[in-house]
Amino acid sequence: MFLRIISLLIASSTITACSLLPTNQASNNLDVIEDSKSLMVNGNNSNIAPSNTSITPDRPFPAPTLYSLLVAEIAGQRQQFDISLVNYLDQAEKTQDPNIAERATHIAQYMGATKYTLHAAKIWANSDPENPQAHQALAQAFMIEGDFSNALKHMEAVFNLVGDSQFDYLALNAQELSANEKYSLLQQFEALIQKHSEYSQLWMAKGTLLLQLENYSDALISFEQALSLRPHYTAASISKARALHKLEKTEEALAWLDELHDQQPKHKGIGVLRARILIDLARYSEARAAFQHLNQQFPDDQSIKLSLGLLNIELQEYDEAIATLTPLTLSRPIANEAYFYLARIAEIQEDYPRALLSLNQVQQGRQFLPAQLQTLRILMQEEGINAARDYLSRTRSQHPNFNTKLVQLEIELLIQEDDIPEAYNVANLALNEEPDNTDFLYSRGLLAEKLDNIEQLETDLRRIIQLNPNDAEAMNALGYTLADKTNRLAEAQALVEQANKLAPNTPAIIDSLGWIHYRLGNLDKALVLLQSAYSEFPDHEVAAHLGEVLWQLDRNDEAQDIWQQGLEANPESSIIKETQKRLNTDAP
């Protein structure tokens, strides 16, 4: 199955104000971190310039060391922290002195030099293994580097030294780890719980990882265990509510939050989570009332004002939304989002010039690309493809960091206009400047297939695989195309089976395997695979393949039912219509 194509523009056209409301996930960690003020957080000097206090040695240093440290201190006083760091780190390595290593660690933290922070903190912890601050600094350095396993080992060292350590903080920051890394970390936490089952933060950390892994039932058990050990553990209480909501025990979650709110009426995290759950339930009037109350309590919180503005959009209270959002355009941290949603209101009101003016103000942040999509949609509607392409050309020159995405948008616009040769030309020109850009290679390969240039498709996909030998998507696309367009079935099967090893249980890959077995004449095997793919991903292309296999097995009524389902989902599906025509399904 050759599925990949840029879909940002198509997806954007279906966005509603409701779908742009801040989600529960967006603030998952804020309310919990608020209640995880830890030694690790409070002890981080990364935002404070290193003090001018000199090292007082515990033992005499040789003259070269003293001279190097003196140079480092003078450099630090002159704000030349790079020189200061180099000298301190050099002497930390040579002397293995914990005081020097500590100083080097703090300077590196202040500079944001993560690799040097890690190196210095290792020397500090190794030279002073009984110092909890050294292990704390090293744990944080490992976290910044993404090595949570080693971070946890040093957090355990802190716990063993002082009887306390912020394990929950580590788990909260593991959000971006892969599932396999989270499972490995979970095993470490479970081993710690075996040794320290009475420590509530370990249960909280375990529950947090389980929540991230979408094991909501076990997460709830862990949060409740943490609360049984520490009844007023606010972070665990909030996380319990989140787990209840994920388990669709929504009324129970709201009742629990109401109880927490009665106990802590000024706690922002409790109120925000309750309001976001109401948004998830599409109870927008109640959610707005909740955010209005939060806005009164926390008038300087701009994210609350933004949420209130978006709820007014959802409730079609556009004047109130404009009144709420417009002042936010004066605040740099949130101005881009405010302009984006003001443009959304203008578009709803069909005031397209005003919408374009607001969109033009979105210059960065997470709404930058959605703003480009919205601009293109308006330009296509009001002025046509040439105006949209001119706009993209200007935007690429102004925002070179977004060049790849903007080129892909132009390609998709041309595909929507059914101008495949020009789309191919755009991809070709982009590859002249960036010959190993895998996104451009994939786009050109897809377009080459549409132009029946299988040789170019194969060249581009093999180049992607050469650049990234674990690219299962490229392997699958090449294997499927070889099976569909050529007789090189053995080669196609090897590619798709390798893709399946790299990304098991992926519906698009299972579909490709099914299609290969169909082409090989293994109808029963093909049927099992295609049924599996269709049950997980009822796409019209999979429907075309499954229907064809059923037809060849003389299960014509079932085939027609599957094709009909595919056409209901995608009435313009050319692959289903071509399949039906090729098989002459209308013949008596």
N, C-alpha and C positions, 0 to 999 in steps of 0.2 A: 504494500500500500504506500503510495507516494503522497503523503499528506501535507508536508510542510509548505506553507506559504504565509507571507506576512498577513496577519488578520487584524492588525490594530485598527485600521480604518473601519472595517466592517463592524468590529465589536463596538467601536465608539459610537456608531450610529444608533445603537440600541440603548445607550446610557440614559438613565433618567436621573432626576435630582435625588431620588431615593437611593439609587445605587451608589451615589457619590457621598452619601452620609458617612461620617467617620464610623468605622466598625468597632466592634468589641475588641477585635484583634489589635487594632491600631494602638490601643492603650493598655494592652495586656499587662505590661510590666510596670507601668508608671505607678499605679496605686500600690503595688506590692513592694517595689523598690523603695517607695516612700517609707515603708515600715521595715526596711532592711538596712538601716543606717549602721554600717559595720566599721570595725577597725580598718578593714581594707579600704573602704570609701573615705573615712575620716583621716586615715593615715596617708592618703595619696597626696604628695606635694606637687603633682604635675602642673598645677595652675599657679604655684607660688614660686617666685624666683628664689633660688638657693640663697641662704643667708650668707653674710660675710664672716660668720664665725669660723675661725681657722681650726684645723685639726690639732688637737693636743695629743701627741703620741704617748702611748703607754710604754714605749721602749725607745731608745735612741735610734734615729735613722741616720744612714750614711749621708754625707754631704750632697751627693748627686740627687738623692731622693728629696732632701729638704729644699734644694734649689728648684727642682721640678714642681714641688708643691707650692713654693712661693710664687713661681711664674703662674701656676694655675689660679691661685687666689687673686693675684693682681689682674689676670685676664677676666676673672669672674666679676671683679669690681668694675671693670670697664665694659661689662656686658658682652664680653667675647667668650661666650660659653663653649663654643666649639674647641677653642684652645684649652680651656679649663678642663673639659671632659677628656680630651686626648691625654693630657698629663695625668689626671687623676686615675684614669683607667689603666694607663701604662704602669703607674706605681702600684695600683691595686694588684695587677698581675705579678709584678716583680716582688712585692713585699708580702702579699697575701694578708695584709693588715685589714681587719674588719672596719676600722674607722675610715680608712681611705676608701674601701669598697663601698661603705655606706654613702659617703660623700659623692662618689662617682655615680651611684645609683640615683640619688636625688637630682643631680645635675642632668643626667640622661632622661629622667622622668620629666623634668621641666622642659627640656628641649623636644620631647616627644620622640626621642630616638629609641624606638622600641627594642631593636636588636642589642644596642649598647646597654639599655636598662637590664635586659635579660642577662647579658654577660656579667655586668657588674653585680647584679643581685645574686647570681650563682656564686661569685667569689665571696660576697658578704655572708651568705648562708653557710657556705662550706667552712669559712674561717671562724664563724661564730655560731655553731649549730644550736646553741641554747638560747638564741635571741629570737623571740617570736616576731619582732618587726622585720627581721631579715627574711624569714620564711613567708611573712605576709607580702612583702615587696616582691619576692620571687614568684609567689602564687599569682599575683596580679600580672606580673610580666608574662608568665606562661599563658594566662588567659588572653592577654592582648595579642599574643602570637597564635592563639587558637589551639594551644595544647592544654586542654582542660584536664586531661588525665594526670599530667604532672602537676598542674595547678592544685588539683585535689589532694595529691600527696603532701604538698607543702601546707595546705590548709589543715590537713590532719596533724601535721607537725605543730602548727599553732595551737590546735585543740589540745594536743598532748602536753604542751608547755603551760598553757594558761587556762585550760578548761572551757574555752569558748572559741568559736570560729564561725564565720558567716558562710556556711555551706549553701544556704538558700540563695545568697547573692550569686554564687558561682552557677547554680542551676538556672537561675533566671537569665544569665548571660550566655547560656548554652543554646539559645534559640536558633542560631544560624548553623549549628552543627548538622551534619548529615544524620539520618536515622541510625545508621550503623554506629556512628560515634556516640550518639545519645544512648543507645543500648549498652555500649561498652562502659560509658560513664555510670549508667544505672546500676550495672553490676558492681562497680566500685562502691557506690553508695549503699547497696544492699549488704556488701561485706562490712562496711563501717557500722551499719545498723545492727548487724550481728554482735558487734563489740560494744556498741553504745546505744542500745535500744531505747534508753530513757531520754535521749537528747532530741528535743522537738524539732530542731532545725534540720536534722537529717531526714526526718519524715517529711518535712516541708519540701526539702530539696528533691526527694524521691517523687513526691506528688507532682512537683513542677515539671520534672522530666516526663513523667507519665502523661501529664496534660499535653505537653508538646508532642508526644508520640500518639496522641488521640486515644489513649487508653483511659477513658474518663471514669470508668467504674473503679479501677484500681487507684487512680489518682484521688478519687473521693475518699476511699478508705485511708489513704496516706494522710490526707489533710485532716480527717477526723481523728486519726491517731495523734497527729501533732497537737490538735486542740485538746485531746484528752490529757496530754502532758502539760500543756500550757494554755489554759482556757481563754485567756485574753490575747492570744496571738493573732493580731489583726490581719497580717498578711495571709495566714492560713485560712482565716475566716472568709476573706475576700476570694481566695482561690477556691474554697469550698463552694461558694456561690457560683463561680464560673463553671466548675465541674458539674454542678446540678443543672445549670442552664444547658451545657453541652449534652447532658443526658436527657434533655427535653423535660426535665422536672422543673419547668419554668416557674410555676406558682410557688413551689417550695423554695426556689432560689430567691424570688422576690420577697417572700415572707421572711426568709433568713436575713436578707439585706435590710428589710424594714426593722427587724430586731436589732441588727447592728447599728442602724442609723439612730435608733432610740438611745442606744448606749453611747454613740459618738456622733452627735448631730453635726459637728463641724468637720468631720472627716471627708475630704474631697473624693478620695478614691471610692468610697462606698456609694456616694451619691452618683458619681459618674458611671460606675458599673450598672447601677440600677437603671439609670436613664438609657444606657446603651442596650440593655436587655429589652427595654420597652421599644426601642427602635427596631431591634431584630424581630420583635413580634408585630411590627407595623402598627403599633399603638402610638401614633405620632402625636396626637393631642396630649396624651399623658406624658410622653417623652418631652414635649416642648415645655409643659408645666414644670417638669423636673429640672430641665436646663434653665428655665427662668429663675427657679429657686436657687440653683447653683450660681447663676450669674449675680444674684443679689448677695450671696455669701462670699463670692470670690470675683469681685468686679474687675480685677486686673488680669484675670485668666482669659487670654485671647482664644484659646482652643475651645473654651466653653461658649464664647460669643460666636465663634465660627459654627459650632454645632447648632446653636440656636438659629443662626441665619439659614442653615441648610434645612432645618425642620420647617422654617417658615416657607421655604421654597416648596417643600413637599406638600405642605398644607395650602399652597397657592396663595399665600399671604405675601405677595411680591413686594409691596411697599414696605412692609415691616422687614422683609429680608434685606432690601436695599439699604434701609436705615441702619440695620445691624452690621452689614458687611462693609459699607462704604468707609467708616472710620478705620477699619482694619487695613485698608490700603495704605495708610500712613505708617504702619508698623512693618519694618523690614522683614522680621521673621515670618510673617504670615501674609504679607501683601500679595504675593503671587497667587496664593490660594483664593484670597478674597476677590481679586480681579477675575480669576477663572470662573467663579460661581456667579459673579455679577454679569459676566458674559453669557452664562447659561440662562440667566433671567432675561437678558435682552433678546436672546435667540427665541426663547419661549414666547416673548412678546412680539416677535418678528421685527425687531428693530436691529437689523443686521449691521448697519454702520456702527451703532453703539457696541454691539457684540464684538466686532472686529477691533474697535479701539481698546476695549478691555482686554481682549486676548493678546493684543500687541504688547501689553504691559507685563505679560507673564514671561519672564526672561530666564528663569531657572527653577530648580526645585522639582518635586515629584509631579507637578502639574504641567511642566513644560511640554512634554510630548503630547499629553492629552489636549493641550491648548493648540498645538499644531494640527492635530486631527480635527478639532472643532473648526479651526480656521479653514482648513481644506474643504471640509464639508460645506461650509457657507460659500466659499469661493466657487466650488463646483456647481452649487445650486444657483448662485446668482450671476456668475460670470463665465463659467466653463473651465475646461481642462487647461487651456493655455494660461489663464490667470493663476490657477493653482500651481502649475509647474514653474511659472515665473516667481511666485512666492517662495516655493521650495528652494529655488536656486539662490535667492537672496538670503534665505534663512541659513542655508548651508555655509555660506561665506561668513555670516555673522556668528555662527555657532559650530565651529569645526569639530568640537567634541561629539556632536550629535550627527556627524556626517553619515555614518552607516545607517542609522535609523531613518534619517531623512531621505537617503537614496532609496531605501526599501519602500518608503511611503510613495515615492514617485513611481516606482515599479508597480506597486499595487494599483495606484490610480490608473495607470495605462492598461493593466490587466482588466480592470473594471470597465474600461472603455473599449475592450477587446482589441487593443492595439499591441499585439504580442511582439511584432518585429521591433517597434520602438522601445518597448520594455526591455527586450533583449539588448538593444543598443545601449540603453542606460546602464544596464548591468555590465556590459562589455567595457564601456568608458570608465566606470568605477573601478573595474579590475585592472585597467591600464595604470591607475594610480596606486592601487593596493592589490597586487596580484595574489596575495595569500590571505585575503580577507574571506574567511569561510562563509560568512553570510552572503557575500556577493557571489561566491562560487556556487553556493546552493541555489541562489535565485537564478543565476544564469543557467545552471543545469536544468532546473525545472522548466524554464522558458525554452531551452533547447529541445526538451522532450515534447513540448507543445508544438514546436516547429519541425518535429520528426527528425531532429538532428541527434540521434542516439549516441553517435560517436562523441559529440561535444559533452553531452550529459555524462557519459562514462568518464571522460577526461577530468571533468570538474569534480565529480564525486570521488574518484580515485585520488585526486589531489587532496581533498578534504581528509580522506582516510590516511593518506601519507602524513599529513600535518598532525592529525589526531587519530592514532590507531584504535582508540576506544570509542570512536563516534558511531554508536549503534544506529543512529538515525540515518546517517549517510550510507552505511552498509545496507540497511533495510531498503532504502530508496533505490540503491543500485541493484540489489538483488531482485526486488519486485519488478523493476523496469526490464531487466534482462529476461525475467520469466514471462513478462507480459508482451514484450516487443521482439524477442529473439527466441531461438531454440537452445540457448546456452543454459539449460535447466540445471545441470549439475553445479555449474559455477554459481548460478543464482541461489541454489539451495545452500551451498557452503557459506555464502555471504549472509543470508538471512538467519541461518542457524547460529553463526557467530554473533550476529546482532542480538539474537534471543538469549545467548549466554551473558552478554553484557547488560541487557535490559530485559530480564525475564518477565513474562506475563504482561507485556505491553500489547494492547489490542491491535495496533497497527502492524506490529511484527507478526503476531499470530495470524492476522488476516493474510499477510504476505506468504507465510508458510502454508496456509490453507490453499491459497491460489496456486502455489508451486506444485503442491500435491495433486491439485485438480489437473494442472497441465501435464503432470506425469501419469495421469490416469488412475490415481489412487483416490477414487471418489469417496469411499467411506472415511478414510483418514481426513480428506479435505473437509467433509461435512462436519466432523467433530471439531476441527480447528476453527472453521468459519462460524459455527454456532457459538463457540466459546467467545470469539472476538465480538460477534454481534451482541451477545448478552451483556458484555462489558461496555461496548461502544457501538450503539445502534446508528451508525453512520450510513449515508446513502451508498457510498462506494462498497462498504462491507455488504450491504443489502444486495447490491448488484451481483457480487461474487456468490453469496450464499444462495440467492435465488437461482443463479445459473446451475450450481451444483444440484440443487433440488430438482430443477427441470430435467437435468440429465439422468437423474435417478427416477424419472417418471412420477415425481411427486409435484405435479403441476399446480394443484390448488395451493399447496404450501408456498411454492415459488411465487405465485401471483400475490399471495398475502404479504410476503416479505417485500416484494417490489412495491406494493401499494403503501406499506408502512414507510419505505424509503422515500417515495414520492410525496407522501403527506408531510414528511419532515423537510424535504427539499424538492418542491414541485418542478424546479428547473433542472433536475439531475440529468445531465446528458449521458452519464455512464449507464444509468438504468434504462433510459430510452434506447440507447444504442444496443444494449444487451438484448432487450426485447425484440428489437428490429432484426438483429443478427440471428436470433433463435426462431424468428417467425412465430412468435407466441400467439398471434391472432389467427393463425391458420387453424382450420377445423381439425 
